[in-house]
């Protein structure tokens, strides 16, 4: 992957993180959390598509057809897991 395609992938993933933050709301820390999740989701989607040989919505070296669903899955899973509260039950 070339540097311009890496930067474009980063731009797409961060834009998706911003859009998810606008949709869900939250603090600045939550925005950073969404940035990390979206970048990781895009990278995992790219990795899966390259190892499996899947090619859908190619844009140069980037497979947007696998990266965008990866972003969505990671953002939704991260949001769901971050909303869970630990059970604070005391037996005393």
C-alpha positions as CSV (number, residue, x, y, z in Angstrom):
1,X,0.0,0.0,0.0
2,X,1.4,3.4,-1.0
3,X,1.4,6.4,1.3
4,X,-1.4,8.2,-0.6
5,X,-3.6,5.2,-0.4
6,X,-2.8,4.8,3.3
7,X,-3.7,8.5,3.9
8,X,-6.9,8.1,1.9
9,X,-7.9,5.0,3.9
10,X,-7.2,7.0,7.1
11,X,-9.3,9.9,5.8
12,X,-12.2,7.6,5.0
13,X,-12.1,5.8,8.4
14,X,-11.8,9.1,10.4
15,X,-14.7,10.6,8.4
16,X,-16.8,7.6,9.3
17,X,-15.8,8.0,12.9
18,X,-16.9,11.6,12.8
19,X,-20.2,10.8,11.2
20,X,-20.9,8.1,13.8
21,X,-20.0,10.6,16.6
22,X,-22.4,13.1,15.1
23,X,-25.1,10.5,15.0
24,X,-24.5,9.0,18.5
25,X,-23.0,12.1,20.3
26,X,-20.6,12.0,23.2
27,X,-17.5,13.7,24.5
28,X,-14.1,14.3,23.0
29,X,-12.9,11.0,24.5
30,X,-15.7,9.2,22.8
31,X,-14.7,10.8,19.5
32,X,-11.1,9.5,19.9
33,X,-12.6,6.1,20.7
34,X,-14.6,6.2,17.5
35,X,-11.5,7.2,15.6
36,X,-9.6,4.2,16.9
37,X,-12.4,1.8,16.2
38,X,-13.0,3.1,12.7
39,X,-9.3,2.9,11.8
40,X,-9.0,-0.6,13.2
41,X,-12.2,-1.7,11.5
42,X,-11.1,-0.5,8.1
43,X,-7.7,-2.2,8.6
44,X,-9.3,-5.5,9.6
45,X,-11.7,-5.3,6.6
46,X,-8.8,-4.7,4.3
47,X,-6.8,-7.5,5.8
48,X,-9.7,-10.0,5.5
49,X,-10.5,-9.0,1.9
50,X,-6.8,-9.4,0.9
51,X,-6.4,-12.7,2.5
52,X,-9.6,-14.1,1.2
53,X,-9.2,-12.7,-2.3
54,X,-12.4,-10.6,-2.2
55,X,-12.6,-7.5,-4.4
56,X,-15.6,-5.3,-4.2
57,X,-15.7,-1.5,-4.7
58,X,-12.0,-1.2,-5.4
59,X,-10.6,2.3,-5.3
60,X,-7.0,1.9,-6.4
61,X,-5.3,-0.4,-3.8
62,X,-8.2,0.1,-1.3
63,X,-11.1,-2.3,-1.1
64,X,-13.9,0.0,0.1
65,X,-16.4,-2.9,-0.1
66,X,-14.7,-4.7,2.7
67,X,-13.3,-1.6,4.7
68,X,-16.6,0.2,5.1
69,X,-18.5,-2.8,6.6
70,X,-15.5,-3.4,8.8
71,X,-15.8,0.1,10.1
72,X,-19.5,-0.3,10.7
73,X,-19.1,-3.6,12.5
74,X,-16.3,-2.3,14.8
75,X,-18.2,1.0,15.6
76,X,-21.4,-0.8,16.4
77,X,-19.7,-3.5,18.5
78,X,-17.6,-0.9,20.3
79,X,-20.6,1.3,21.0
80,X,-22.5,-1.7,22.3
81,X,-19.7,-3.0,24.5
82,X,-18.9,0.5,25.9
83,X,-22.6,0.9,27.0
84,X,-22.5,-2.2,29.2
85,X,-22.3,-1.6,32.9
86,X,-20.6,-4.0,35.3
87,X,-22.9,-5.5,37.8
88,X,-22.1,-3.9,41.1
89,X,-23.6,-6.4,43.5
90,X,-22.3,-6.8,47.0
91,X,-23.0,-9.8,49.1
92,X,-22.3,-7.8,52.3
